């Protein structure tokens, strides 16, 4: 079952997703710094923010793959086969 956040991300534009990703990454860096210097009251914030960054990056990449041509997809498949 899809989560609410996943459904929200699907409705956003690509530019908005990229902006949110950069904002989330900068928040993550700041949170890591704060955690190392003085500690956080709730360290689970780091985990949640990492997951949010991963969700955003995954949605952006899935849109990139969806927009690829058949030729690009075929080339991508060949590259993936060589890695195994």
C-alpha positions, 0 to 999 in steps of 0.5 A: 500500500502506498504511503501518503507521502509517496502519493504527494511526491507523485503529484509534485513537479520535477522542479519542486522535487529537485528543490525539496531534495536540495533543501532536505540534503542541506537539512541533513548536513546541518542535523548531522553537524548538530548531532555531532557537536551537541547531540539531538534530543531525538536522534530518529530525526536523522533516520527520518530525514535520510529516508525522505532524501531517499524517497525524493531521489527515488522519485526523481530517478523513476521519472528520469527512467520513465522519460527515457527513449527505447534506445536509452533504455536498451543501452541502460539494460546492457550496462546493467547486465555487464555489472553482474 
